[in-house]
Amino acid sequence: MGEEINTETNNMLLEEIKRIQEKCFDVCNVFQNSRIDIRNSGSVVDKALSYAHGLSIEIQNSNTSIYADQNLIASQFLSEIKTKSDQVDELIAFTTGAINDIDREIARVSNLTRTAKAALTQPRIVHRDVHPEHMEKAKETFHILKTELQGLIKALYPSYADDVMEFIRELMMEQLNEESSGYLTVTKSNFRIVTLLSDMNILTTNPYNKSEL
């Protein structure tokens, strides 16, 4: 294929050279056949120069097709392949990023789905209206529990029963106070009471502050 292209190019160049030679012969004939004397020498020279100038312009503007050889064609092909390869790499990188985004979104939706399923499997809390009789029943139950707890503390720790009940009262007030953390600080004065109630598993320690119960 390359040899055929080079042969065709060579033939076209030979034809172009032959055509230029013929033009040159024509110019020579013009000079040889012109009668040059003092009277018309300037005119002949001007005509010759004009003809030579026109011939030079024609030569400059002549368009001879030069076919590329195999090396140039292969180079252009490889350049195009490299450009396409770079574009494919960019597409792969973009697609990989999009897939990673989709994977993260799927994981997020899956977590939400699991959370929703767990919430749906939990028994629903039925909210009922609170009536005065419910309040009275709760007060009676609380009074019974308080009396039983007080009797138990007096039986176990007769010397500290009043201090223990006072501490429990203060603790309950903190629990009911919306602006309070619901914990009491351990001090030297209530340390013994705190120890007794902790042994009875009545008190729990603040997980964020070990000095509060």
Backbone as CSV, one residue per row, in Angstrom:
resi,resn,N_x,N_y,N_z,CA_x,CA_y,CA_z,C_x,C_y,C_z
1,MET,0.838,-1.202,0.000,0.000,0.000,0.000,0.873,1.252,0.000
2,GLY,1.947,1.281,0.855,2.820,2.441,0.943,3.586,2.669,-0.343
3,GLU,4.023,1.577,-0.995,4.778,1.696,-2.247,3.902,2.261,-3.360
4,GLU,2.632,1.850,-3.412,1.717,2.368,-4.429,1.494,3.867,-4.249
5,ILE,1.331,4.295,-2.969,1.117,5.726,-2.697,2.333,6.536,-3.113
6,ASN,3.556,6.057,-2.792,4.780,6.783,-3.141,4.949,6.863,-4.658
7,THR,4.597,5.806,-5.377,4.705,5.798,-6.849,3.757,6.819,-7.466
8,GLU,2.541,6.876,-6.950,1.560,7.826,-7.476,2.007,9.256,-7.220
9,THR,2.545,9.515,-6.036,3.038,10.862,-5.711,4.200,11.248,-6.621
10,ASN,5.104,10.313,-6.876,6.262,10.573,-7.730,5.821,10.905,-9.152
11,ASN,4.846,10.176,-9.651,4.349,10.437,-11.010,3.729,11.827,-11.122
12,MET,2.979,12.213,-10.099,2.346,13.534,-10.134,3.399,14.632,-10.086
13,LEU,4.458,14.432,-9.279,5.536,15.429,-9.220,6.265,15.527,-10.566
14,LEU,6.489,14.384,-11.224,7.154,14.403,-12.535,6.322,15.166,-13.558
15,GLU,5.011,14.959,-13.538,4.135,15.676,-14.463,4.173,17.176,-14.211
16,GLU,4.210,17.562,-12.909,4.255,18.986,-12.571,5.571,19.604,-13.015
17,ILE,6.669,18.860,-12.833,7.984,19.364,-13.271,8.027,19.522,-14.797
18,LYS,7.445,18.551,-15.506,7.407,18.608,-16.968,6.628,19.824,-17.441
19,ARG,5.516,20.115,-16.764,4.696,21.265,-17.151,5.462,22.559,-16.939
20,ILE,6.210,22.641,-15.819,6.992,23.855,-15.536,8.109,24.016,-16.564
21,GLN,8.736,22.879,-16.949,9.797,22.950,-17.962,9.254,23.491,-19.283
22,GLU,8.055,23.030,-19.650,7.445,23.521,-20.887,7.211,25.021,-20.828
23,LYS,6.783,25.515,-19.654,6.602,26.959,-19.494,7.929,27.694,-19.657
24,CYS,8.986,27.085,-19.107,10.309,27.717,-19.209,10.771,27.775,-20.677
25,PHE,10.503,26.669,-21.416,10.848,26.671,-22.839,10.085,27.766,-23.584
26,ASP,8.841,27.956,-23.216,8.047,29.011,-23.849,8.665,30.377,-23.600
27,VAL,9.152,30.604,-22.385,9.783,31.894,-22.061,11.043,32.095,-22.895
28,CYS,11.809,31.000,-23.003,13.039,31.108,-23.802,12.723,31.442,-25.272
29,ASN,11.703,30.816,-25.784,11.303,31.090,-27.170,10.884,32.543,-27.354
30,VAL,10.208,33.088,-26.332,9.801,34.493,-26.415,11.020,35.380,-26.539
31,PHE,12.050,35.106,-25.720,13.259,35.933,-25.770,13.992,35.747,-27.099
32,GLN,14.041,34.490,-27.574,14.793,34.224,-28.797,14.119,34.828,-30.035
33,ASN,12.824,34.823,-30.060,12.091,35.291,-31.235,11.820,36.794,-31.208
34,SER,12.142,37.467,-30.151,11.907,38.907,-30.053,13.064,39.651,-30.712
35,ARG,12.734,40.676,-31.487,13.744,41.532,-32.104,14.046,42.673,-31.155
36,ILE,15.223,42.607,-30.587,15.593,43.585,-29.564,16.388,44.703,-30.235
37,ASP,15.915,45.891,-30.154,16.671,47.068,-30.557,16.473,48.143,-29.516
38,ILE,17.103,49.235,-29.761,17.062,50.293,-28.759,15.662,50.827,-28.604
39,ARG,14.882,50.821,-29.717,13.568,51.432,-29.656,12.562,50.578,-28.891
40,ASN,12.648,49.274,-29.069,11.644,48.432,-28.401,12.221,47.536,-27.312
41,SER,13.509,47.739,-26.965,14.119,46.865,-25.945,13.397,46.984,-24.607
42,GLY,13.031,48.198,-24.248,12.333,48.369,-22.955,11.002,47.663,-22.936
43,SER,10.274,47.719,-24.068,8.968,47.074,-24.135,9.098,45.566,-24.044
44,VAL,10.115,45.015,-24.753,10.304,43.556,-24.722,10.668,43.091,-23.329
45,VAL,11.562,43.833,-22.689,11.974,43.463,-21.319,10.790,43.508,-20.382
46,ASP,9.973,44.555,-20.530,8.799,44.660,-19.652,7.853,43.496,-19.861
47,LYS,7.641,43.130,-21.153,6.758,42.011,-21.438,7.315,40.714,-20.872
48,ALA,8.637,40.550,-21.017,9.258,39.323,-20.507,9.152,39.243,-18.990
49,LEU,9.421,40.398,-18.366,9.327,40.412,-16.895,7.906,40.140,-16.434
50,SER,6.933,40.732,-17.148,5.530,40.502,-16.776,5.160,39.036,-16.939
51,TYR,5.645,38.450,-18.069,5.326,37.044,-18.311,5.984,36.148,-17.258
52,ALA,7.257,36.480,-16.917,7.959,35.689,-15.894,7.285,35.831,-14.529
53,HIS,6.840,37.066,-14.243,6.152,37.287,-12.962,4.849,36.485,-12.888
54,GLY,4.085,36.497,-14.014,2.847,35.711,-14.045,3.119,34.231,-13.906
55,LEU,4.229,33.781,-14.551,4.580,32.364,-14.455,4.951,31.970,-13.027
56,SER,5.677,32.883,-12.340,6.067,32.577,-10.947,4.841,32.476,-10.045
57,ILE,3.866,33.365,-10.291,2.637,33.308,-9.486,1.889,32.007,-9.742
58,GLU,1.853,31.589,-11.012,1.157,30.344,-11.359,1.838,29.153,-10.688
59,ILE,3.192,29.186,-10.683,3.930,28.082,-10.044,3.647,28.041,-8.539
60,GLN,3.635,29.247,-7.923,3.381,29.309,-6.482,1.986,28.822,-6.129
61,ASN,1.026,29.126,-7.008,-0.364,28.759,-6.715,-0.738,27.367,-7.210
62,SER,0.198,26.694,-7.877,-0.127,25.355,-8.381,-0.357,24.419,-7.205
63,ASN,-1.382,23.606,-7.304,-1.796,22.707,-6.213,-1.526,21.268,-6.631
64,THR,-0.443,20.724,-6.140,-0.094,19.336,-6.423,-0.406,18.494,-5.203
65,SER,-1.251,17.511,-5.369,-1.652,16.667,-4.233,-0.491,15.771,-3.825
66,ILE,-0.124,15.834,-2.565,0.938,14.988,-2.004,0.275,14.027,-1.029
67,TYR,0.313,12.764,-1.370,-0.323,11.773,-0.505,0.607,11.402,0.639
68,ALA,0.014,11.172,1.795,0.807,10.808,2.971,1.240,9.351,2.862
69,ASP,2.434,9.077,3.387,2.884,7.692,3.380,2.301,6.950,4.581
70,GLN,2.654,5.666,4.700,2.069,4.835,5.752,2.467,5.302,7.144
71,ASN,3.696,5.804,7.308,4.146,6.243,8.634,3.287,7.386,9.158
72,LEU,2.984,8.372,8.282,2.163,9.497,8.711,0.742,9.041,9.026
73,ILE,0.195,8.166,8.191,-1.158,7.660,8.444,-1.209,6.907,9.768
74,ALA,-0.198,6.078,10.021,-0.153,5.334,11.284,-0.036,6.278,12.469
75,SER,0.779,7.352,12.307,0.934,8.315,13.396,-0.383,9.013,13.713
76,GLN,-1.103,9.429,12.654,-2.401,10.068,12.864,-3.388,9.106,13.512
77,PHE,-3.351,7.851,13.086,-4.255,6.841,13.654,-3.958,6.634,15.141
78,LEU,-2.668,6.536,15.485,-2.297,6.348,16.890,-2.694,7.554,17.735
79,SER,-2.561,8.765,17.162,-2.962,9.964,17.895,-4.459,9.958,18.185
80,GLU,-5.248,9.566,17.174,-6.699,9.493,17.382,-7.055,8.423,18.406
81,ILE,-6.359,7.282,18.344,-6.611,6.210,19.314,-6.299,6.684,20.729
82,LYS,-5.186,7.435,20.907,-4.830,7.937,22.239,-5.886,8.904,22.756
83,THR,-6.386,9.779,21.865,-7.442,10.709,22.275,-8.687,9.961,22.716
84,LYS,-9.088,8.955,21.928,-10.260,8.153,22.296,-10.026,7.414,23.605
85,SER,-8.792,6.916,23.802,-8.476,6.195,25.041,-8.582,7.110,26.253
86,ASP,-8.085,8.363,26.099,-8.200,9.325,27.206,-9.663,9.625,27.516
87,GLN,-10.472,9.745,26.463,-11.899,9.997,26.677,-12.568,8.823,27.381
88,VAL,-12.164,7.601,27.028,-12.717,6.412,27.694,-12.316,6.387,29.163
89,ASP,-11.051,6.747,29.467,-10.604,6.793,30.866,-11.424,7.798,31.665
90,GLU,-11.689,8.964,31.068,-12.507,9.964,31.755,-13.919,9.443,31.992
91,LEU,-14.477,8.752,30.990,-15.823,8.193,31.142,-15.855,7.128,32.232
92,ILE,-14.802,6.297,32.289,-14.739,5.258,33.327,-14.669,5.887,34.710
93,ALA,-13.838,6.936,34.863,-13.722,7.606,36.160,-15.050,8.226,36.578
94,PHE,-15.726,8.869,35.626,-17.026,9.477,35.934,-18.049,8.412,36.317
95,THR,-18.068,7.307,35.556,-19.022,6.230,35.845,-18.742,5.600,37.201
96,THR,-17.455,5.419,37.533,-17.096,4.849,38.837,-17.574,5.741,39.971
97,GLY,-17.374,7.054,39.831,-17.859,7.981,40.851,-19.365,7.931,41.003
98,ALA,-20.073,7.841,39.859,-21.539,7.762,39.917,-21.992,6.475,40.599
99,ILE,-21.297,5.359,40.316,-21.653,4.082,40.953,-21.425,4.153,42.457
100,ASN,-20.313,4.766,42.880,-20.047,4.906,44.315,-21.121,5.750,44.995
101,ASP,-21.550,6.821,44.330,-22.627,7.644,44.889,-23.915,6.841,45.025
102,ILE,-24.198,6.024,44.020,-25.412,5.197,44.076,-25.316,4.173,45.197
103,ASP,-24.121,3.569,45.380,-23.939,2.590,46.462,-24.176,3.233,47.822
104,ARG,-23.642,4.444,48.008,-23.848,5.135,49.292,-25.323,5.458,49.505
105,GLU,-26.009,5.854,48.445,-27.431,6.169,48.570,-28.237,4.910,48.884
106,ILE,-27.857,3.784,48.261,-28.542,2.520,48.548,-28.336,2.121,50.002
107,ALA,-27.101,2.287,50.508,-26.827,1.954,51.908,-27.645,2.831,52.851
108,ARG,-27.750,4.131,52.515,-28.524,5.034,53.368,-30.002,4.641,53.383
109,VAL,-30.541,4.348,52.202,-31.953,3.948,52.127,-32.176,2.621,52.845
110,SER,-31.206,1.703,52.745,-31.328,0.414,53.434,-31.369,0.606,54.942
111,ASN,-30.524,1.514,55.451,-30.540,1.795,56.889,-31.881,2.381,57.317
112,LEU,-32.405,3.292,56.500,-33.713,3.870,56.823,-34.803,2.803,56.792
113,THR,-34.689,1.885,55.835,-35.689,0.813,55.736,-35.640,-0.094,56.955
114,ARG,-34.416,-0.451,57.384,-34.290,-1.301,58.579,-34.834,-0.595,59.813
115,THR,-34.544,0.700,59.920,-35.060,1.456,61.065,-36.580,1.507,61.044
116,ALA,-37.142,1.714,59.852,-38.605,1.769,59.738,-39.234,0.417,60.071
117,LYS,-38.612,-0.675,59.603,-39.143,-2.004,59.909,-39.088,-2.285,61.408
118,ALA,-37.966,-1.892,62.038,-37.846,-2.105,63.479,-38.906,-1.318,64.239
119,ALA,-39.173,-0.097,63.769,-40.196,0.717,64.434,-41.586,0.113,64.248
120,LEU,-41.827,-0.460,63.075,-43.148,-1.040,62.823,-43.376,-2.321,63.616
121,THR,-42.293,-3.042,63.931,-42.453,-4.284,64.696,-42.661,-4.033,66.183
122,GLN,-42.342,-2.822,66.639,-42.548,-2.505,68.054,-44.038,-2.338,68.333
123,PRO,-44.460,-2.793,69.503,-45.885,-2.617,69.850,-46.230,-1.140,69.965
124,ARG,-47.347,-0.799,69.439,-47.775,0.594,69.471,-48.309,0.958,70.851
125,ILE,-47.914,2.149,71.267,-48.383,2.651,72.561,-49.740,3.316,72.365
126,VAL,-50.669,2.832,73.090,-52.023,3.383,73.004,-52.170,4.477,74.054
127,HIS,-52.344,5.688,73.575,-52.513,6.814,74.491,-53.989,6.920,74.898
128,ARG,-54.171,6.951,76.174,-55.538,7.060,76.686,-55.687,8.359,77.466
129,ASP,-56.855,8.831,77.506,-57.131,10.049,78.261,-56.995,9.768,79.758
130,VAL,-56.409,10.746,80.444,-56.244,10.625,81.898,-57.464,11.248,82.579
131,HIS,-58.130,10.444,83.354,-59.316,10.895,84.077,-58.984,11.074,85.555
132,PRO,-59.789,11.823,86.268,-59.529,12.033,87.706,-59.393,10.733,88.490
133,GLU,-60.178,9.727,88.128,-60.074,8.464,88.867,-58.716,7.798,88.653
134,HIS,-58.115,8.055,87.471,-56.778,7.514,87.232,-55.758,8.189,88.142
135,MET,-55.883,9.490,88.303,-54.989,10.223,89.188,-55.121,9.737,90.619
136,GLU,-56.318,9.520,91.053,-56.529,9.036,92.423,-55.918,7.658,92.605
137,LYS,-56.090,6.813,91.604,-55.520,5.470,91.686,-54.003,5.522,91.755
138,ALA,-53.401,6.426,90.965,-51.947,6.562,90.979,-51.459,7.079,92.325
139,LYS,-52.180,8.027,92.918,-51.799,8.545,94.234,-51.863,7.453,95.287
140,GLU,-52.909,6.651,95.224,-53.041,5.569,96.197,-51.892,4.568,96.051
141,THR,-51.581,4.231,94.811,-50.482,3.282,94.582,-49.161,3.853,95.073
142,PHE,-48.916,5.147,94.768,-47.684,5.779,95.218,-47.611,5.826,96.738
143,HIS,-48.719,6.133,97.396,-48.740,6.199,98.855,-48.434,4.825,99.458
144,ILE,-48.993,3.781,98.851,-48.731,2.425,99.350,-47.250,2.077,99.200
145,LEU,-46.683,2.387,98.020,-45.268,2.085,97.793,-44.368,2.887,98.725
146,LYS,-44.729,4.153,98.934,-43.948,4.997,99.830,-43.980,4.443,101.250
147,THR,-45.156,4.020,101.701,-45.286,3.474,103.060,-44.480,2.191,103.202
148,GLU,-44.570,1.328,102.180,-43.820,0.074,102.248,-42.321,0.326,102.222
149,LEU,-41.878,1.278,101.382,-40.458,1.598,101.319,-39.978,2.190,102.634
150,GLN,-40.764,3.075,103.206,-40.395,3.689,104.486,-40.309,2.630,105.586
151,GLY,-41.266,1.697,105.587,-41.218,0.628,106.588,-40.004,-0.259,106.401
152,LEU,-39.653,-0.535,105.147,-38.482,-1.363,104.876,-37.204,-0.678,105.330
153,ILE,-37.095,0.633,105.042,-35.887,1.367,105.428,-35.772,1.452,106.949
154,LYS,-36.879,1.677,107.622,-36.836,1.736,109.091,-36.442,0.394,109.685
155,ALA,-36.896,-0.680,109.022,-36.546,-2.002,109.530,-35.073,-2.312,109.313
156,LEU,-34.520,-1.872,108.176,-33.125,-2.180,107.871,-32.157,-1.188,108.501
157,TYR,-32.505,0.090,108.444,-31.608,1.128,108.955,-32.398,2.071,109.857
158,PRO,-32.725,1.636,111.040,-33.554,2.471,111.929,-32.907,3.802,112.274
159,SER,-31.580,3.841,112.335,-30.899,5.077,112.739,-30.888,6.121,111.625
160,TYR,-31.023,5.688,110.374,-30.909,6.617,109.246,-32.204,6.714,108.435
161,ALA,-33.297,6.186,108.965,-34.543,6.130,108.191,-35.016,7.515,107.767
162,ASP,-35.008,8.469,108.699,-35.493,9.816,108.365,-34.597,10.489,107.323
163,ASP,-33.269,10.333,107.486,-32.342,10.939,106.524,-32.498,10.307,105.133
164,VAL,-32.733,9.007,105.105,-32.911,8.322,103.824,-34.169,8.815,103.126
165,MET,-35.256,8.931,103.849,-36.508,9.382,103.249,-36.396,10.826,102.770
166,GLU,-35.658,11.652,103.521,-35.456,13.037,103.102,-34.636,13.099,101.814
167,PHE,-33.649,12.249,101.735,-32.828,12.206,100.518,-33.661,11.749,99.316
168,ILE,-34.504,10.757,99.538,-35.373,10.274,98.457,-36.347,11.363,98.021
169,ARG,-36.855,12.135,98.997,-37.770,13.222,98.666,-37.064,14.263,97.790
170,GLU,-35.827,14.631,98.174,-35.069,15.601,97.379,-34.792,15.066,95.964
171,LEU,-34.491,13.781,95.902,-34.222,13.185,94.598,-35.463,13.202,93.705
172,MET,-36.610,12.941,94.276,-37.855,12.968,93.508,-38.177,14.382,93.045
173,MET,-37.883,15.375,93.892,-38.101,16.766,93.490,-37.221,17.132,92.291
174,GLU,-35.984,16.631,92.290,-35.095,16.894,91.157,-35.610,16.217,89.889
175,GLN,-36.172,15.031,90.053,-36.717,14.317,88.897,-37.909,15.059,88.292
176,LEU,-38.696,15.701,89.132,-39.880,16.416,88.656,-39.557,17.817,88.142
177,ASN,-38.367,18.321,88.455,-37.969,19.658,88.027,-37.483,19.606,86.567
178,GLU,-38.193,20.285,85.665,-37.856,20.238,84.240,-36.523,20.912,83.934
179,GLU,-36.113,21.867,84.771,-34.865,22.584,84.535,-33.672,21.882,85.162
180,SER,-33.907,20.799,85.876,-32.834,20.076,86.556,-32.415,18.870,85.725
181,SER,-31.198,18.395,85.976,-30.709,17.195,85.295,-31.308,15.930,85.869
182,GLY,-31.964,16.036,87.040,-32.565,14.864,87.668,-31.612,14.104,88.566
183,TYR,-30.415,14.653,88.792,-29.418,13.986,89.634,-29.085,14.868,90.836
184,LEU,-28.636,14.202,91.919,-28.152,14.895,93.111,-26.658,14.658,93.251
185,THR,-25.958,15.700,93.729,-24.511,15.596,93.893,-24.178,14.877,95.192
186,VAL,-23.200,13.989,95.117,-22.754,13.260,96.308,-21.862,14.179,97.138
187,THR,-22.208,14.336,98.407,-21.439,15.170,99.335,-21.045,14.337,100.557
188,LYS,-20.251,14.963,101.418,-19.842,14.260,102.638,-21.035,13.981,103.539
189,SER,-21.997,14.898,103.559,-23.143,14.740,104.457,-24.098,13.632,104.001
190,ASN,-24.199,13.399,102.684,-25.139,12.370,102.213,-24.436,11.120,101.691
191,PHE,-23.125,11.046,101.888,-22.386,9.909,101.345,-22.865,8.591,101.941
192,ARG,-23.092,8.562,103.263,-23.533,7.324,103.902,-24.916,6.914,103.380
193,ILE,-25.825,7.892,103.222,-27.162,7.591,102.705,-27.068,7.052,101.278
194,VAL,-26.206,7.682,100.497,-26.021,7.238,99.109,-25.505,5.810,99.067
195,THR,-24.588,5.495,99.950,-24.041,4.135,99.998,-25.119,3.121,100.343
196,LEU,-25.967,3.458,101.313,-27.037,2.537,101.714,-28.017,2.298,100.563
197,LEU,-28.439,3.378,99.903,-29.402,3.238,98.811,-28.787,2.543,97.592
198,SER,-27.483,2.754,97.368,-26.813,2.068,96.260,-26.758,0.572,96.516
199,ASP,-26.523,0.193,97.765,-26.514,-1.232,98.104,-27.882,-1.864,97.890
200,MET,-28.949,-1.056,98.024,-30.305,-1.566,97.809,-30.724,-1.475,96.333
201,ASN,-29.789,-1.024,95.486,-30.072,-0.853,94.045,-31.211,0.133,93.789
202,ILE,-31.328,1.131,94.650,-32.345,2.164,94.468,-31.790,3.334,93.657
203,LEU,-30.480,3.574,93.771,-29.848,4.694,93.080,-29.001,4.191,91.913
204,THR,-28.870,5.049,90.903,-27.971,4.791,89.771,-27.062,6.000,89.578
205,THR,-25.854,5.763,89.091,-24.869,6.826,88.900,-25.062,7.490,87.539
206,ASN,-24.874,8.819,87.530,-24.915,9.560,86.268,-23.767,9.071,85.379
207,PRO,-24.053,8.530,84.194,-22.969,7.993,83.353,-21.994,9.058,82.869
208,TYR,-22.406,10.335,82.904,-21.541,11.415,82.451,-20.857,12.142,83.604
209,ASN,-21.279,11.833,84.832,-20.687,12.481,86.005,-20.811,11.524,87.185
210,LYS,-19.708,10.894,87.539,-19.732,9.876,88.586,-20.034,10.449,89.962
211,SER,-19.960,11.777,90.101,-20.237,12.386,91.407,-21.711,12.707,91.587
212,GLU,-22.558,12.316,90.632,-23.993,12.570,90.726,-24.752,11.250,90.672
213,LEU,-25.895,11.251,91.433,-26.739,10.053,91.491,-28.178,10.429,91.189
